Amino acid sequence: MNETKRIVTEFVYCLLLSGGKMSTRVLYYLPPSPPCRSILLLAKMLGLEFELKIVNILEGEQLKPNFVAMNPQHCVPTMNDEGLVLWESRAILSYLVSAYGKSDELYPTDIRVRALVDQRMQFDLGTLYMRLTEYYFPTMFIGAPLDEGKRAKLSEAVGWFNSIMDGRQFAAAEHFTIADLTLLVTVSQLEAFEFELQPYKHVRQWLERCKEHMEPFDYEELNASKANLLADMFKAKMNQSGGA
């Protein structure tokens, strides 16, 4: 009985310290990962706390049985919010703002505006970010030579985004949304990789606007510094292989 009383007392004490609520929101992530960075930035915007657990994919930690049991796709970011397990960063973004946003500003409930937000996020996932990874990541991770055909496809995608941004301040609405957030992480990574953005005036103007918007939310620490870290990895691999 004394042992039970001690456990209950400690539990109540923990509840008091946490304001009466025990958080079980966990994010499995790797800090330099662009999709992971978007989740961390949104959490900062929403004032959400995560228990952060690093999964070192370079050492195969994502293949451990307990992680695969939770996420058969064994990718990061993976979130567990009190038993709701989600992966795919853009799905996590949509969930978090729907569940914890104090307004619908980041993910508007107007069905036509939300359709644009969703379309822009899908454009990032399936076109812009995908083409970034196809061009840069084989060199960065396995030292493969750069493929100029893939660079042309990446340039094409940036050009499409530039056309989307013609006459717009933000990607999908009259204000910053989660579509801007995920695209910001992608384009800032391109900038860190020293991809030539000069020809894309609308993208450059939008990029600076988004950086300014995100500055109060630890943008430099959570995103810019990690984008530079990935860029340094890429440059080191290029130097090892004798690339330009």
Contacts in CASP RR format, 6 or more apart in sequence:
PFRMAT RR
TARGET T0000
AUTHOR 0000-0000-0000
METHOD contacts of the structure
MODEL  1
MNETKRIVTEFVYCLLLSGGKMSTRVLYYLPPSPPCRSILLLAKMLGLEF
ELKIVNILEGEQLKPNFVAMNPQHCVPTMNDEGLVLWESRAILSYLVSAY
GKSDELYPTDIRVRALVDQRMQFDLGTLYMRLTEYYFPTMFIGAPLDEGK
RAKLSEAVGWFNSIMDGRQFAAAEHFTIADLTLLVTVSQLEAFEFELQPY
KHVRQWLERCKEHMEPFDYEELNASKANLLADMFKAKMNQSGGA
14 22 0 8 1.000
15 21 0 8 1.000
15 22 0 8 1.000
23 49 0 8 1.000
23 51 0 8 1.000
24 51 0 8 1.000
24 80 0 8 1.000
24 81 0 8 1.000
24 82 0 8 1.000
24 83 0 8 1.000
25 48 0 8 1.000
25 49 0 8 1.000
25 50 0 8 1.000
25 51 0 8 1.000
25 79 0 8 1.000
25 80 0 8 1.000
25 81 0 8 1.000
25 82 0 8 1.000
26 50 0 8 1.000
26 51 0 8 1.000
26 52 0 8 1.000
26 53 0 8 1.000
26 79 0 8 1.000
26 80 0 8 1.000
26 81 0 8 1.000
27 36 0 8 1.000
27 39 0 8 1.000
27 40 0 8 1.000
27 43 0 8 1.000
27 50 0 8 1.000
27 51 0 8 1.000
27 52 0 8 1.000
27 53 0 8 1.000
27 77 0 8 1.000
27 78 0 8 1.000
27 79 0 8 1.000
28 53 0 8 1.000
28 54 0 8 1.000
28 55 0 8 1.000
28 67 0 8 1.000
28 71 0 8 1.000
28 76 0 8 1.000
28 77 0 8 1.000
28 78 0 8 1.000
28 79 0 8 1.000
28 80 0 8 1.000
29 36 0 8 1.000
29 39 0 8 1.000
29 40 0 8 1.000
29 52 0 8 1.000
29 53 0 8 1.000
29 54 0 8 1.000
29 55 0 8 1.000
29 76 0 8 1.000
29 77 0 8 1.000
29 78 0 8 1.000
30 36 0 8 1.000
30 54 0 8 1.000
30 55 0 8 1.000
30 56 0 8 1.000
30 57 0 8 1.000
30 76 0 8 1.000
31 37 0 8 1.000
31 54 0 8 1.000
31 226 0 8 1.000
32 226 0 8 1.000
32 227 0 8 1.000
32 229 0 8 1.000
32 230 0 8 1.000
32 233 0 8 1.000
33 76 0 8 1.000
33 77 0 8 1.000
34 129 0 8 1.000
34 185 0 8 1.000
34 186 0 8 1.000
34 189 0 8 1.000
34 227 0 8 1.000
34 230 0 8 1.000
35 76 0 8 1.000
35 77 0 8 1.000
35 89 0 8 1.000
35 185 0 8 1.000
36 76 0 8 1.000
36 77 0 8 1.000
36 89 0 8 1.000
37 185 0 8 1.000
37 222 0 8 1.000
37 223 0 8 1.000
37 226 0 8 1.000
37 227 0 8 1.000
38 89 0 8 1.000
38 90 0 8 1.000
38 93 0 8 1.000
38 181 0 8 1.000
38 182 0 8 1.000
38 185 0 8 1.000
39 77 0 8 1.000
39 79 0 8 1.000
39 89 0 8 1.000
39 92 0 8 1.000
39 93 0 8 1.000
39 96 0 8 1.000
40 222 0 8 1.000
40 223 0 8 1.000
41 181 0 8 1.000
41 185 0 8 1.000
41 214 0 8 1.000
41 217 0 8 1.000
41 218 0 8 1.000
41 219 0 8 1.000
41 222 0 8 1.000
41 223 0 8 1.000
42 48 0 8 1.000
42 93 0 8 1.000
42 96 0 8 1.000
42 97 0 8 1.000
42 106 0 8 1.000
42 178 0 8 1.000
42 181 0 8 1.000
43 49 0 8 1.000
43 50 0 8 1.000
43 96 0 8 1.000
44 217 0 8 1.000
44 218 0 8 1.000
44 222 0 8 1.000
45 106 0 8 1.000
45 217 0 8 1.000
46 96 0 8 1.000
46 97 0 8 1.000
46 100 0 8 1.000
46 101 0 8 1.000
46 102 0 8 1.000
48 96 0 8 1.000
48 100 0 8 1.000
50 79 0 8 1.000
55 61 0 8 1.000
55 62 0 8 1.000
55 67 0 8 1.000
55 76 0 8 1.000
55 78 0 8 1.000
57 76 0 8 1.000
61 67 0 8 1.000
62 68 0 8 1.000
62 74 0 8 1.000
62 75 0 8 1.000
62 76 0 8 1.000
63 74 0 8 1.000
67 74 0 8 1.000
67 78 0 8 1.000
68 74 0 8 1.000
70 78 0 8 1.000
70 80 0 8 1.000
70 85 0 8 1.000
71 78 0 8 1.000
71 85 0 8 1.000
71 87 0 8 1.000
73 87 0 8 1.000
75 87 0 8 1.000
76 87 0 8 1.000
77 87 0 8 1.000
77 89 0 8 1.000
77 92 0 8 1.000
78 85 0 8 1.000
78 86 0 8 1.000
78 87 0 8 1.000
79 85 0 8 1.000
79 86 0 8 1.000
79 87 0 8 1.000
79 92 0 8 1.000
79 95 0 8 1.000
81 95 0 8 1.000
81 99 0 8 1.000
84 95 0 8 1.000
86 92 0 8 1.000
86 95 0 8 1.000
88 125 0 8 1.000
89 182 0 8 1.000
90 121 0 8 1.000
90 122 0 8 1.000
90 124 0 8 1.000
90 125 0 8 1.000
90 178 0 8 1.000
90 182 0 8 1.000
93 107 0 8 1.000
93 121 0 8 1.000
93 178 0 8 1.000
93 181 0 8 1.000
93 182 0 8 1.000
94 107 0 8 1.000
94 118 0 8 1.000
94 121 0 8 1.000
94 178 0 8 1.000
97 106 0 8 1.000
97 107 0 8 1.000
97 178 0 8 1.000
98 107 0 8 1.000
105 175 0 8 1.000
105 176 0 8 1.000
105 177 0 8 1.000
106 176 0 8 1.000
106 177 0 8 1.000
106 178 0 8 1.000
106 181 0 8 1.000
107 114 0 8 1.000
107 117 0 8 1.000
107 177 0 8 1.000
107 178 0 8 1.000
108 114 0 8 1.000
108 117 0 8 1.000
108 173 0 8 1.000
108 177 0 8 1.000
113 172 0 8 1.000
113 173 0 8 1.000
116 172 0 8 1.000
116 173 0 8 1.000
116 179 0 8 1.000
117 171 0 8 1.000
117 172 0 8 1.000
117 173 0 8 1.000
117 177 0 8 1.000
117 178 0 8 1.000
117 179 0 8 1.000
118 179 0 8 1.000
119 172 0 8 1.000
120 164 0 8 1.000
120 171 0 8 1.000
120 172 0 8 1.000
120 179 0 8 1.000
120 183 0 8 1.000
121 178 0 8 1.000
121 179 0 8 1.000
121 182 0 8 1.000
123 160 0 8 1.000
123 161 0 8 1.000
123 164 0 8 1.000
124 179 0 8 1.000
124 182 0 8 1.000
124 183 0 8 1.000
124 186 0 8 1.000
125 182 0 8 1.000
127 157 0 8 1.000
127 160 0 8 1.000
128 157 0 8 1.000
128 158 0 8 1.000
128 161 0 8 1.000
128 183 0 8 1.000
128 186 0 8 1.000
128 187 0 8 1.000
129 182 0 8 1.000
129 186 0 8 1.000
131 150 0 8 1.000
131 153 0 8 1.000
131 154 0 8 1.000
131 156 0 8 1.000
131 157 0 8 1.000
132 154 0 8 1.000
132 186 0 8 1.000
132 189 0 8 1.000
132 190 0 8 1.000
132 193 0 8 1.000
134 150 0 8 1.000
134 153 0 8 1.000
134 154 0 8 1.000
135 146 0 8 1.000
135 147 0 8 1.000
135 150 0 8 1.000
135 151 0 8 1.000
135 153 0 8 1.000
135 154 0 8 1.000
136 193 0 8 1.000
136 234 0 8 1.000
138 144 0 8 1.000
138 147 0 8 1.000
139 145 0 8 1.000
139 146 0 8 1.000
139 234 0 8 1.000
139 237 0 8 1.000
139 238 0 8 1.000
139 241 0 8 1.000
140 230 0 8 1.000
140 233 0 8 1.000
140 234 0 8 1.000
140 237 0 8 1.000
141 237 0 8 1.000
143 237 0 8 1.000
143 240 0 8 1.000
143 241 0 8 1.000
145 241 0 8 1.000
146 243 0 8 1.000
154 195 0 8 1.000
158 187 0 8 1.000
158 190 0 8 1.000
158 195 0 8 1.000
158 197 0 8 1.000
158 200 0 8 1.000
158 203 0 8 1.000
159 200 0 8 1.000
159 203 0 8 1.000
161 183 0 8 1.000
161 187 0 8 1.000
161 200 0 8 1.000
161 203 0 8 1.000
162 200 0 8 1.000
162 201 0 8 1.000
162 202 0 8 1.000
162 203 0 8 1.000
163 202 0 8 1.000
164 171 0 8 1.000
165 171 0 8 1.000
165 202 0 8 1.000
165 203 0 8 1.000
165 205 0 8 1.000
165 206 0 8 1.000
166 202 0 8 1.000
167 202 0 8 1.000
168 202 0 8 1.000
168 206 0 8 1.000
169 175 0 8 1.000
169 206 0 8 1.000
169 209 0 8 1.000
170 176 0 8 1.000
170 177 0 8 1.000
170 179 0 8 1.000
170 180 0 8 1.000
170 206 0 8 1.000
170 209 0 8 1.000
170 210 0 8 1.000
171 177 0 8 1.000
171 179 0 8 1.000
171 180 0 8 1.000
171 183 0 8 1.000
171 206 0 8 1.000
172 179 0 8 1.000
172 180 0 8 1.000
173 179 0 8 1.000
176 210 0 8 1.000
176 213 0 8 1.000
180 206 0 8 1.000
180 210 0 8 1.000
180 213 0 8 1.000
181 214 0 8 1.000
183 210 0 8 1.000
184 207 0 8 1.000
184 210 0 8 1.000
184 211 0 8 1.000
184 214 0 8 1.000
184 223 0 8 1.000
185 223 0 8 1.000
185 227 0 8 1.000
187 197 0 8 1.000
187 203 0 8 1.000
187 207 0 8 1.000
188 207 0 8 1.000
188 211 0 8 1.000
188 223 0 8 1.000
188 224 0 8 1.000
188 227 0 8 1.000
189 227 0 8 1.000
189 230 0 8 1.000
189 231 0 8 1.000
190 197 0 8 1.000
191 197 0 8 1.000
191 207 0 8 1.000
191 227 0 8 1.000
192 224 0 8 1.000
192 227 0 8 1.000
192 228 0 8 1.000
192 230 0 8 1.000
192 231 0 8 1.000
193 230 0 8 1.000
193 231 0 8 1.000
193 234 0 8 1.000
194 231 0 8 1.000
197 203 0 8 1.000
197 204 0 8 1.000
197 207 0 8 1.000
198 204 0 8 1.000
211 219 0 8 1.000
214 223 0 8 1.000
238 244 0 8 1.000
END
